[in-house]
């Protein structure tokens, strides 16, 4: 159900199942119009919050690459034929659904060796992939203006966490794959380099695996509105760069940075709440928390420099 909602949005055939989940049902529109539902799905997941593991975990912040290939290899090893948008949240949930179905069939047939192998596939996939990026994705949805998908994100995290608890006897929790980003500089390190420019800073801020949070287009738009600044058009990095340039033009860089610090503090609070609510994935969430806190300190340093040293934009 959640896989189909993330992949395709609200459709009439899913409504009976959604009505069984009151917290989701009460956030449904009174009437579901297929065209409006499709437009909303596009607005959230194709324009604002990209639902792909590689976007969150790869240091390039782009689709494809190392993590997509790892997911693809996982599907191939488990003999599950998902050949499109492999690291999309909907496909990763679909993969788990297939494995759960096969495990159920194996248990029904008393093929306990096969059931154990399928359970171990699920455990490894959660440990090495889905649980490594699900919390920042859910937090990004919480900043979405659409209440339904924000609640869906919370439901998804709770469901996946419960499933993880059912498999925890198969091994310990740890987050893997962050070696890809180990050589990437953090914001405080970038600021020590005199050659660092706006492009390098905004690239870091816009890349979740480097900054700890996801800046969606709507979040950038909210920043612009709060500071009453134009942001222009383009990619997320381009619009954030435009926003900084506008702030410099109107001598509002400290105001913009203050608003950004509030966003980072909000994300840090969300991560800490997740650690408290889902203690068995503390190691995965702490990675994101520390990244967000480090970046917030870097933003504070920039703000202080503008305030005390009268830096040129």
TINU-572001 format. One record per atom (N, C-alpha, C): residue in three letters; x, y, z. Coordinates in steps of 0.2 Angstrom, whole numbers, padded with zeros to 4 digits, always signed. Last residue first. Example, Ala and Ser with C-alpha at 12.3 -4.5 7.8 and 13.67 -1.06 7.14 Angstrom:
! residues 2
Ser+0064-0011+0035;Ser+0068-0005+0036;Ser+0064+0000+0039;Ala+0066-0028+0039;Ala+0062-0022+0039;Ala+0066-0016+0039;
This chain:
! residues 313
Unk+0150+0202+0000;Unk+0146+0196-0003;Unk+0150+0192-0007;Unk+0163+0206+0012;Unk+0160+0207+0005;Unk+0156+0201+0003;Unk+0160+0207+0029;Unk+0163+0203+0023;Unk+0159+0206+0017;Unk+0162+0213+0042;Unk+0159+0216+0037;Unk+0162+0213+0030;Unk+0165+0206+0054;Unk+0171+0208+0049;Unk+0169+0211+0043;Unk+0154+0204+0061;Unk+0160+0207+0064;Unk+0165+0209+0059;Unk+0144+0198+0053;Unk+0142+0203+0058;Unk+0148+0207+0060;Unk+0150+0189+0045;Unk+0147+0195+0042;Unk+0145+0200+0047;Unk+0154+0180+0055;Unk+0159+0184+0051;Unk+0156+0190+0047;Unk+0142+0176+0059;Unk+0146+0179+0064;Unk+0152+0184+0060;Unk+0138+0168+0048;Unk+0134+0174+0051;Unk+0138+0179+0055;Unk+0148+0159+0048;Unk+0147+0163+0042;Unk+0143+0169+0045;Unk+0145+0152+0060;Unk+0152+0155+0059;Unk+0151+0160+0053;Unk+0132+0147+0058;Unk+0133+0152+0063;Unk+0140+0156+0062;Unk+0135+0138+0048;Unk+0131+0143+0046;Unk+0132+0149+0051;Unk+0143+0129+0056;Unk+0146+0132+0050;Unk+0142+0138+0048;Unk+0133+0124+0064;Unk+0139+0128+0067;Unk+0142+0132+0062;Unk+0125+0117+0055;Unk+0122+0123+0059;Unk+0128+0127+0062;Unk+0134+0107+0052;Unk+0132+0112+0047;Unk+0129+0118+0050;Unk+0134+0100+0064;Unk+0140+0103+0061;Unk+0139+0108+0056;Unk+0120+0096+0064;Unk+0123+0100+0069;Unk+0130+0104+0067;Unk+0119+0088+0053;Unk+0115+0094+0054;Unk+0118+0099+0059;Unk+0128+0078+0057;Unk+0129+0082+0050;Unk+0126+0088+0051;Unk+0122+0073+0068;Unk+0129+0076+0069;Unk+0130+0080+0062;Unk+0110+0067+0062;Unk+0110+0073+0067;Unk+0117+0076+0068;Unk+0115+0057+0054;Unk+0112+0063+0051;Unk+0111+0069+0056;Unk+0120+0049+0063;Unk+0124+0051+0058;Unk+0122+0057+0055;Unk+0109+0045+0071;Unk+0115+0050+0074;Unk+0119+0052+0069;Unk+0102+0036+0064;Unk+0100+0043+0064;Unk+0105+0048+0067;Unk+0110+0024+0065;Unk+0108+0027+0058;Unk+0106+0035+0059;Unk+0110+0022+0079;Unk+0116+0023+0075;Unk+0115+0026+0068;Unk+0096+0020+0082;Unk+0100+0026+0085;Unk+0106+0028+0080;Unk+0087+0011+0080;Unk+0091+0013+0074;Unk+0094+0020+0076;Unk+0081+0008+0092;Unk+0085+0003+0089;Unk+0088+0005+0083;Unk+0074+0019+0096;Unk+0081+0018+0099;Unk+0085+0013+0095;Unk+0063+0029+0091;Unk+0066+0023+0088;Unk+0073+0021+0090;Unk+0061+0040+0100;Unk+0055+0036+0098;Unk+0058+0029+0095;Unk+0074+0046+0101;Unk+0070+0044+0107;Unk+0064+0039+0105;Unk+0077+0048+0088;Unk+0082+0043+0092;Unk+0078+0041+0098;Unk+0067+0056+0084;Unk+0067+0050+0081;Unk+0072+0045+0085;Unk+0071+0068+0092;Unk+0064+0064+0093;Unk+0064+0057+0090;Unk+0083+0071+0085;Unk+0083+0069+0092;Unk+0076+0065+0094;Unk+0078+0074+0072;Unk+0082+0068+0073;Unk+0082+0066+0080;Unk+0070+0086+0076;Unk+0067+0080+0073;Unk+0071+0074+0074;Unk+0081+0094+0080;Unk+0075+0092+0085;Unk+0072+0086+0083;Unk+0087+0096+0068;Unk+0091+0092+0074;Unk+0086+0090+0079;Unk+0078+0103+0061;Unk+0079+0096+0059;Unk+0083+0092+0065;Unk+0078+0115+0069;Unk+0072+0111+0068;Unk+0073+0104+0066;Unk+0091+0119+0066;Unk+0089+0117+0073;Unk+0083+0113+0073;Unk+0090+0122+0053;Unk+0094+0116+0055;Unk+0093+0114+0062;Unk+0080+0132+0053;Unk+0079+0126+0049;Unk+0083+0120+0052;Unk+0088+0142+0060;Unk+0082+0139+0063;Unk+0080+0133+0060;Unk+0098+0144+0051;Unk+0100+0141+0057;Unk+0093+0138+0060;Unk+0090+0151+0041;Unk+0093+0145+0039;Unk+0095+0141+0046;Unk+0088+0163+0048;Unk+0082+0159+0046;Unk+0085+0152+0044;Unk+0101+0168+0048;Unk+0097+0166+0055;Unk+0091+0162+0053;Unk+0104+0169+0035;Unk+0108+0164+0039;Unk+0104+0163+0045;Unk+0096+0180+0032;Unk+0095+0174+0029;Unk+0098+0168+0033;Unk+0101+0190+0041;Unk+0094+0188+0042;Unk+0093+0181+0038;Unk+0114+0191+0035;Unk+0114+0189+0042;Unk+0106+0186+0043;Unk+0111+0196+0022;Unk+0114+0190+0023;Unk+0113+0187+0030;Unk+0106+0208+0018;Unk+0101+0204+0022;Unk+0104+0197+0023;Unk+0108+0218+0008;Unk+0112+0218+0014;Unk+0108+0214+0020;Unk+0103+0216-0004;Unk+0099+0220+0000;Unk+0102+0220+0007;Unk+0113+0208-0010;Unk+0111+0214-0013;Unk+0108+0219-0009;Unk+0113+0197-0002;Unk+0119+0201-0002;Unk+0117+0208-0005;Unk+0100+0192-0005;Unk+0102+0194+0002;Unk+0108+0198+0002;Unk+0103+0188-0019;Unk+0098+0193-0017;Unk+0099+0196-0010;Unk+0113+0178-0016;Unk+0114+0184-0020;Unk+0109+0190-0019;Unk+0105+0169-0009;Unk+0110+0172-0006;Unk+0113+0178-0010;Unk+0096+0166-0020;Unk+0093+0169-0014;Unk+0099+0172-0010;Unk+0104+0160-0029;Unk+0101+0166-0031;Unk+0098+0170-0025;Unk+0107+0148-0022;Unk+0112+0153-0024;Unk+0109+0160-0025;Unk+0095+0142-0022;Unk+0098+0144-0016;Unk+0103+0149-0017;Unk+0093+0141-0036;Unk+0088+0145-0032;Unk+0091+0147-0025;Unk+0103+0132-0038;Unk+0103+0138-0042;Unk+0099+0143-0038;Unk+0100+0120-0031;Unk+0106+0124-0029;Unk+0106+0131-0032;Unk+0088+0117-0037;Unk+0088+0119-0030;Unk+0094+0123-0028;Unk+0087+0125-0053;Unk+0088+0119-0049;Unk+0088+0122-0041;Unk+0076+0139-0057;Unk+0082+0134-0058;Unk+0082+0128-0054;Unk+0074+0157-0053;Unk+0072+0150-0055;Unk+0078+0145-0056;Unk+0072+0168-0039;Unk+0073+0167-0046;Unk+0071+0159-0047;Unk+0071+0174-0027;Unk+0075+0168-0027;Unk+0076+0166-0034;Unk+0069+0190-0018;Unk+0068+0185-0024;Unk+0073+0180-0024;Unk+0063+0191-0001;Unk+0069+0192-0006;Unk+0067+0187-0012;Unk+0058+0191+0013;Unk+0055+0195+0007;Unk+0061+0197+0002;Unk+0061+0182+0022;Unk+0066+0187+0021;Unk+0064+0192+0016;Unk+0050+0173+0020;Unk+0052+0176+0026;Unk+0056+0182+0026;Unk+0052+0170+0006;Unk+0046+0174+0008;Unk+0047+0177+0015;Unk+0064+0163+0006;Unk+0063+0169+0002;Unk+0057+0173+0005;Unk+0060+0152+0014;Unk+0065+0156+0016;Unk+0065+0163+0013;Unk+0050+0146+0006;Unk+0048+0149+0012;Unk+0054+0154+0015;Unk+0058+0142-0005;Unk+0053+0147-0006;Unk+0051+0150+0000;Unk+0065+0132+0002;Unk+0069+0138-0001;Unk+0064+0144-0002;Unk+0055+0124+0004;Unk+0058+0126+0009;Unk+0062+0132+0007;Unk+0051+0120-0009;Unk+0047+0124-0005;Unk+0050+0127+0001;Unk+0062+0113-0014;Unk+0061+0120-0017;Unk+0056+0124-0013;Unk+0071+0107+0001;Unk+0067+0106-0005;Unk+0065+0113-0008;Unk+0085+0102+0008;Unk+0082+0108+0006;Unk+0078+0107+0000;Unk+0088+0090+0020;Unk+0086+0091+0013;Unk+0083+0098+0012;Unk+0103+0088+0030;Unk+0096+0090+0029;Unk+0095+0090+0022;Unk+0117+0086+0031;Unk+0112+0083+0036;Unk+0105+0084+0035;Unk+0126+0090+0022;Unk+0124+0095+0026;Unk+0119+0092+0032;Unk+0130+0078+0014;Unk+0135+0083+0017;Unk+0133+0088+0022;Unk+0119+0072+0011;Unk+0124+0068+0014;Unk+0130+0072+0016;Unk+0111+0082+0005;Unk+0109+0080+0011;Unk+0115+0076+0015;Unk+0116+0097-0002;Unk+0117+0090-0003;Unk+0116+0086+0004;Unk+0115+0110-0001;Unk+0109+0107-0004;Unk+0110+0100-0005;Unk+0127+0114+0005;Unk+0120+0115+0009;Unk+0115+0111+0006;Unk+0136+0111-0005;Unk+0136+0107+0002;Unk+0129+0108+0005;Unk+0132+0121-0014;Unk+0132+0114-0016;Unk+0132+0109-0010;Unk+0134+0133-0007;Unk+0127+0131-0008;Unk+0127+0123-0011;Unk+0148+0132-0006;Unk+0144+0132+0000;Unk+0137+0130-0002;Unk+0152+0133-0020;Unk+0154+0127-0016;Unk+0150+0127-0009;Unk+0147+0145-0024;Unk+0145+0139-0027;Unk+0146+0133-0023;Unk+0153+0155-0016;Unk+0146+0153-0015;Unk+0144+0147-0018;Unk+0170+0147-0012;Unk+0165+0152-0015;Unk+0158+0150-0014;Unk+0186+0145-0006;Unk+0179+0143-0005;Unk+0174+0149-0008;Unk+0199+0149-0005;Unk+0196+0148-0011;Unk+0188+0146-0011;Unk+0202+0148+0009;Unk+0201+0155+0006;Unk+0198+0155-0001;Unk+0196+0137+0019;Unk+0199+0138+0013;Unk+0197+0144+0010;Unk+0188+0136+0030;Unk+0195+0137+0032;Unk+0199+0138+0025;Unk+0176+0133+0026;Unk+0176+0140+0027;Unk+0184+0141+0029;Unk+0177+0119+0024;Unk+0176+0123+0018;Unk+0178+0130+0020;Unk+0175+0115+0038;Unk+0182+0114+0034;Unk+0182+0118+0028;Unk+0162+0118+0040;Unk+0167+0122+0044;Unk+0174+0121+0041;Unk+0156+0109+0031;Unk+0155+0117+0030;Unk+0161+0120+0034;Unk+0167+0096+0027;Unk+0161+0099+0030;Unk+0161+0106+0029;Unk+0173+0087+0012;Unk+0173+0092+0017;Unk+0167+0094+0020;Unk+0174+0070+0009;Unk+0171+0076+0007;Unk+0171+0081+0013;Unk+0179+0058+0011;Unk+0184+0062+0009;Unk+0181+0069+0008;Unk+0167+0050+0014;Unk+0172+0051+0020;Unk+0177+0056+0018;Unk+0157+0046+0006;Unk+0158+0053+0008;Unk+0163+0055+0012;Unk+0159+0032+0006;Unk+0159+0036-0001;Unk+0160+0043+0001;Unk+0157+0027+0018;Unk+0164+0028+0016;Unk+0164+0032+0009;Unk+0144+0024+0021;Unk+0146+0031+0021;Unk+0153+0033+0020;Unk+0140+0011+0021;Unk+0140+0015+0015;Unk+0143+0022+0015;Unk+0130+0008+0035;Unk+0135+0006+0031;Unk+0135+0011+0025;Unk+0125+0008+0052;Unk+0124+0011+0045;Unk+0130+0010+0041;Unk+0119-0006+0061;Unk+0124-0001+0060;Unk+0122+0002+0053;Unk+0112-0018+0073;Unk+0111-0012+0068;Unk+0117-0008+0067;Unk+0116-0035+0072;Unk+0116-0029+0076;Unk+0115-0024+0070;Unk+0105-0049+0068;Unk+0111-0046+0068;Unk+0110-0039+0072;Unk+0093-0056+0070;Unk+0098-0058+0065;Unk+0104-0055+0064;Unk+0085-0050+0079;Unk+0089-0056+0081;Unk+0094-0059+0076;Unk+0078-0041+0072;Unk+0084-0039+0075;Unk+0088-0044+0078;Unk+0066-0042+0066;Unk+0072-0045+0062;Unk+0078-0044+0066;Unk+0057-0034+0072;Unk+0055-0042+0071;Unk+0061-0046+0068;Unk+0062-0022+0071;Unk+0062-0025+0077;Unk+0061-0033+0077;Unk+0059-0019+0057;Unk+0066-0020+0059;Unk+0067-0024+0066;Unk+0046-0018+0058;Unk+0048-0024+0054;Unk+0055-0025+0056;Unk+0045-0006+0065;Unk+0042-0012+0068;Unk+0045-0018+0065;Unk+0051+0002+0055;Unk+0055+0001+0062;Unk+0052-0005+0065;Unk+0042+0002+0045;Unk+0048-0001+0044;Unk+0052-0002+0051;Unk+0031+0009+0052;Unk+0030+0002+0050;Unk+0037-0002+0049;Unk+0037+0021+0055;Unk+0034+0017+0061;Unk+0034+0009+0058;Unk+0039+0026+0042;Unk+0045+0025+0047;Unk+0043+0020+0053;Unk+0026+0026+0037;Unk+0031+0022+0034;Unk+0037+0021+0039;Unk+0020+0036+0046;Unk+0017+0029+0046;Unk+0023+0024+0043;Unk+0027+0047+0041;Unk+0028+0045+0048;Unk+0025+0038+0049;Unk+0023+0048+0028;Unk+0030+0047+0030;Unk+0031+0044+0037;Unk+0010+0050+0029;Unk+0012+0044+0026;Unk+0019+0043+0028;Unk+0010+0063+0034;Unk+0008+0058+0039;Unk+0010+0051+0036;Unk+0015+0070+0023;Unk+0019+0070+0029;Unk+0017+0065+0034;Unk+0005+0067+0014;Unk+0011+0064+0013;Unk+0016+0064+0019;Unk-0005+0075+0020;Unk-0006+0068+0019;Unk+0000+0064+0018;Unk-0001+0088+0020;Unk-0002+0085+0027;Unk-0002+0077+0026;Unk+0009+0097+0011;Unk+0004+0092+0010;Unk+0004+0088+0017;Unk+0020+0105+0012;Unk+0014+0108+0014;Unk+0008+0103+0014;Unk+0034+0097+0021;Unk+0030+0098+0015;Unk+0023+0101+0017;Unk+0041+0094+0032;Unk+0041+0101+0030;Unk+0037+0103+0023;Unk+0040+0081+0032;Unk+0036+0084+0037;Unk+0037+0092+0036;Unk+0048+0077+0022;Unk+0041+0077+0020;Unk+0037+0081+0026;Unk+0060+0077+0028;Unk+0059+0082+0023;Unk+0051+0082+0021;Unk+0058+0067+0037;Unk+0059+0074+0040;Unk+0057+0079+0034;Unk+0059+0056+0028;Unk+0053+0057+0032;Unk+0053+0065+0035;Unk+0072+0058+0024;Unk+0067+0058+0019;Unk+0060+0060+0023;Unk+0079+0055+0036;Unk+0079+0062+0033;Unk+0074+0063+0028;Unk+0075+0041+0038;Unk+0073+0047+0043;Unk+0074+0054+0040;Unk+0080+0034+0027;Unk+0072+0035+0028;Unk+0071+0040+0033;Unk+0093+0030+0026;Unk+0090+0037+0023;Unk+0083+0038+0024;Unk+0095+0018+0032;Unk+0101+0023+0032;Unk+0098+0030+0029;Unk+0085+0010+0030;Unk+0085+0013+0037;Unk+0091+0018+0037;Unk+0088+0005+0017;Unk+0082+0009+0018;Unk+0082+0013+0025;Unk+0102-0001+0018;Unk+0099+0004+0013;Unk+0093+0008+0016;Unk+0107-0009+0027;Unk+0112-0006+0023;Unk+0109-0001+0018;Unk+0096-0013+0035;Unk+0102-0011+0038;Unk+0106-0007+0033;Unk+0087-0018+0025;Unk+0085-0012+0030;Unk+0091-0009+0033;Unk+0094-0028+0019;Unk+0092-0022+0015;Unk+0090-0016+0020;Unk+0097-0037+0030;Unk+0102-0034+0027;Unk+0100-0027+0023;Unk+0083-0041+0032;Unk+0087-0038+0038;Unk+0093-0034+0035;Unk+0080-0047+0020;Unk+0076-0041+0023;Unk+0080-0037+0028;Unk+0089-0057+0020;Unk+0089-0052+0015;Unk+0085-0046+0017;Unk+0084-0064+0031;Unk+0091-0061+0031;Unk+0092-0056+0026;Unk+0072-0069+0026;Unk+0072-0064+0032;Unk+0079-0061+0033;Unk+0076-0078+0017;Unk+0072-0072+0015;Unk+0072-0066+0020;Unk+0082-0087+0025;Unk+0086-0084+0020;Unk+0083-0077+0018;Unk+0071-0092+0032;Unk+0077-0089+0035;Unk+0081-0085+0031;Unk+0064-0098+0022;Unk+0061-0092+0025;Unk+0066-0088+0029;Unk+0072-0108+0018;Unk+0071-0103+0013;Unk+0068-0097+0017;Unk+0072-0116+0029;Unk+0078-0113+0027;Unk+0077-0107+0022;Unk+0059-0119+0030;Unk+0061-0115+0035;Unk+0068-0112+0033;Unk+0046-0123+0023;Unk+0053-0123+0020;Unk+0056-0117+0024;Unk+0033-0124+0025;Unk+0037-0127+0030;Unk+0044-0128+0027;Unk+0024-0117+0018;Unk+0026-0124+0015;Unk+0031-0127+0020;Unk+0023-0106+0026;Unk+0017-0110+0025;Unk+0019-0117+0022;Unk+0036-0101+0024;Unk+0034-0103+0031;Unk+0028-0108+0030;Unk+0035-0097+0011;Unk+0040-0102+0013;Unk+0038-0105+0020;Unk+0025-0087+0011;Unk+0024-0094+0007;Unk+0029-0099+0009;Unk+0032-0078+0019;Unk+0026-0081+0021;Unk+0024-0087+0018;Unk+0043-0075+0010;Unk+0044-0078+0017;Unk+0038-0081+0020;Unk+0036-0069+0000;Unk+0040-0075-0001;Unk+0041-0079+0005;Unk+0031-0058+0006;Unk+0027-0062+0003;Unk+0030-0069+0002;Unk+0043-0051+0010;Unk+0039-0054+0015;Unk+0034-0059+0012;Unk+0048-0049-0003;Unk+0052-0053+0001;Unk+0047-0056+0007;Unk+0039-0039-0008;Unk+0039-0046-0011;Unk+0043-0051-0007;Unk+0041-0029+0002;Unk+0034-0033+0001;Unk+0035-0039-0002;Unk+0053-0025-0001;Unk+0052-0028+0005;Unk+0046-0032+0005;Unk+0051-0020-0014;Unk+0055-0025-0013;Unk+0054-0029-0007;Unk+0042-0009-0011;Unk+0039-0015-0015;Unk+0044-0021-0014;Unk+0051-0001-0004;Unk+0046-0004+0000;Unk+0043-0010-0004;Unk+0059+0002-0015;Unk+0062-0001-0010;Unk+0057-0004-0005;Unk+0050+0009-0023;Unk+0053+0002-0025;Unk+0056-0001-0020;Unk+0047+0020-0016;Unk+0042+0015-0017;Unk+0044+0009-0019;Unk+0059+0027-0015;Unk+0056+0024-0009;Unk+0051+0019-0010;Unk+0071+0022-0028;Unk+0065+0026-0026;Unk+0062+0022-0020;Unk+0081+0014-0033;Unk+0082+0017-0027;Unk+0076+0022-0025;Unk+0076+0010-0046;Unk+0077+0005-0041;Unk+0078+0008-0034;Unk+0070+0014-0058;Unk+0070+0019-0052;Unk+0071+0014-0046;Unk+0067-0002-0064;Unk+0066+0005-0065;Unk+0066+0009-0058;Unk+0067-0016-0061;Unk+0072-0013-0066;Unk+0071-0006-0067;Unk+0065-0028-0051;Unk+0063-0021-0051;Unk+0068-0017-0055;Unk+0064-0044-0048;Unk+0065-0040-0055;Unk+0062-0033-0054;Unk+0073-0052-0037;Unk+0067-0048-0038;Unk+0068-0043-0043;Unk+0084-0060-0033;Unk+0080-0062-0038;Unk+0073-0059-0038;Unk+0093-0055-0024;Unk+0087-0058-0021;Unk+0082-0061-0026;Unk+0103-0050-0033;Unk+0105-0056-0029;Unk+0098-0059-0026;Unk+0095-0040-0039;Unk+0097-0045-0043;Unk+0099-0051-0039;Unk+0094-0031-0027;Unk+0088-0034-0031;Unk+0089-0040-0035;Unk+0107-0028-0025;Unk+0103-0032-0020;Unk+0097-0035-0023;Unk+0110-0021-0037;Unk+0113-0028-0036;Unk+0110-0032-0031;Unk+0102-0010-0035;Unk+0101-0014-0041;Unk+0104-0021-0040;Unk+0109-0005-0024;Unk+0102-0007-0023;Unk+0100-0012-0029;Unk+0121-0002-0030;Unk+0121-0006-0024;Unk+0114-0009-0023;Unk+0117+0008-0039;Unk+0120+0002-0041;Unk+0120-0004-0036;Unk+0113+0018-0030;Unk+0108+0015-0035;Unk+0111+0008-0037;Unk+0126+0021-0025;Unk+0120+0018-0020;Unk+0115+0015-0025;Unk+0134+0026-0035;Unk+0136+0020-0031;Unk+0130+0017-0028;Unk+0122+0032-0048;Unk+0129+0032-0045;Unk+0129+0025-0040;Unk+0107+0041-0047;Unk+0111+0036-0050;Unk+0117+0035-0046;Unk+0105+0058-0044;Unk+0102+0052-0046;Unk+0107+0047-0048;Unk+0115+0068-0033;Unk+0112+0066-0040;Unk+0109+0059-0040;Unk+0124+0071-0023;Unk+0117+0073-0023;Unk+0113+0072-0029;Unk+0137+0067-0022;Unk+0135+0071-0028;Unk+0128+0074-0027;Unk+0137+0058-0011;Unk+0140+0065-0010;Unk+0139+0069-0016;Unk+0122+0049-0008;Unk+0127+0050-0013;Unk+0130+0057-0012;Unk+0110+0050+0000;Unk+0116+0047+0002;Unk+0123+0048-0002;Unk+0100+0056-0006;Unk+0101+0058+0001;Unk+0108+0055+0003;Unk+0099+0052-0019;Unk+0099+0059-0018;Unk+0101+0061-0011;Unk+0099+0038-0018;Unk+0105+0041-0020;Unk+0105+0049-0019;Unk+0085+0036-0014;Unk+0091+0035-0009;Unk+0097+0038-0011;Unk+0073+0047-0018;Unk+0078+0042-0020;Unk+0083+0042-0015;Unk+0062+0057-0020;Unk+0061+0051-0015;Unk+0066+0045-0017;Unk+0063+0074-0018;Unk+0065+0068-0022;Unk+0066+0062-0018;Unk+0052+0086-0016;Unk+0056+0081-0012;Unk+0057+0075-0016;Unk+0048+0095-0028;Unk+0050+0097-0021;Unk+0055+0092-0017;Unk+0045+0088-0040;Unk+0047+0095-0040;Unk+0050+0097-0033;Unk+0041+0075-0038;Unk+0045+0076-0044;Unk+0048+0084-0044;Unk+0034+0075-0026;Unk+0039+0070-0027;Unk+0044+0071-0033;Unk+0024+0086-0026;Unk+0028+0084-0020;Unk+0034+0080-0022;Unk+0019+0087-0039;Unk+0022+0093-0035;Unk+0026+0091-0030;Unk+0015+0074-0041;Unk+0020+0076-0045;Unk+0024+0082-0042;Unk+0004+0073-0032;Unk+0010+0068-0032;Unk+0016+0071-0036;Unk-0004+0083-0038;Unk-0001+0084-0031;Unk+0005+0079-0030;Unk-0007+0077-0050;Unk-0004+0084-0050;Unk+0000+0085-0043;Unk-0014+0066-0045;Unk-0008+0065-0049;Unk-0004+0072-0049;Unk-0025+0073-0039;Unk-0021+0068-0035;Unk-0014+0067-0039;Unk-0031+0079-0050;Unk-0028+0083-0044;Unk-0023+0079-0040;Unk-0035+0068-0057;Unk-0031+0073-0060;Unk-0027+0077-0055;Unk-0044+0061-0048;Unk-0038+0058-0051;Unk-0033+0063-0053;Unk-0050+0068-0033;Unk-0050+0069-0040;Unk-0044+0066-0043;Unk-0059+0063-0020;Unk-0052+0062-0023;Unk-0053+0063-0030;Unk-0066+0073-0008;Unk-0067+0070-0014;Unk-0060+0069-0017;Unk-0059+0077+0004;Unk-0066+0075+0004;Unk-0068+0071-0002;Unk-0042+0071+0005;Unk-0047+0076+0003;Unk-0054+0073+0003;Unk-0036+0064+0020;Unk-0038+0063+0013;Unk-0042+0069+0011;Unk-0034+0064+0034;Unk-0030+0069+0030;Unk-0031+0068+0022;Unk-0041+0053+0039;Unk-0043+0060+0040;Unk-0039+0065+0037;Unk-0033+0042+0034;Unk-0040+0044+0031;Unk-0042+0051+0032;Unk-0022+0042+0042;Unk-0021+0044+0035;Unk-0028+0046+0032;Unk-0028+0039+0054;Unk-0024+0044+0054;Unk-0022+0047+0047;Unk-0036+0027+0051;Unk-0039+0033+0052;Unk-0034+0039+0052;Unk-0035+0015+0040;Unk-0030+0019+0043;Unk-0033+0026+0045;Unk-0045+0011+0032;Unk-0044+0007+0037;Unk-0039+0010+0042;Unk-0045+0020+0021;Unk-0050+0021+0026;Unk-0049+0017+0032;Unk-0035+0013+0013;Unk-0034+0020+0017;Unk-0039+0021+0022;Unk-0042+0003+0007;Unk-0037+0001+0012;Unk-0035+0008+0016;Unk-0051+0010-0001;Unk-0054+0006+0004;Unk-0049+0004+0010;Unk-0042+0018-0009;Unk-0046+0021-0004;Unk-0049+0016+0001;Unk-0035+0012-0020;Unk-0032+0012-0013;Unk-0036+0014-0008;Unk-0043+0014-0031;Unk-0042+0007-0029;Unk-0039+0007-0022;Unk-0041+0028-0034;Unk-0047+0026-0031;Unk-0047+0019-0028;Unk-0025+0034-0028;Unk-0030+0032-0033;Unk-0036+0028-0030;Unk-0012+0045-0024;Unk-0019+0043-0022;Unk-0023+0040-0028;Unk+0004+0039-0030;Unk-0001+0044-0027;Unk-0007+0041-0026;Unk+0014+0031-0036;Unk+0008+0033-0040;Unk+0004+0038-0037;Unk+0024+0028-0026;Unk+0025+0028-0033;Unk+0020+0031-0037;Unk+0018+0030-0014;Unk+0024+0034-0015;Unk+0025+0034-0023;Unk+0007+0021-0015;Unk+0006+0028-0013;Unk+0012+0032-0015;Unk+0014+0009-0016;Unk+0010+0011-0022;Unk+0008+0019-0021;Unk+0020+0008-0004;Unk+0024+0008-0010;Unk+0020+0011-0016;Unk+0009+0007+0005;Unk+0013+0013+0005;Unk+0018+0013-0001;Unk+0004-0006+0000;Unk+0000+0000+0000;Unk+0004+0006+0000;
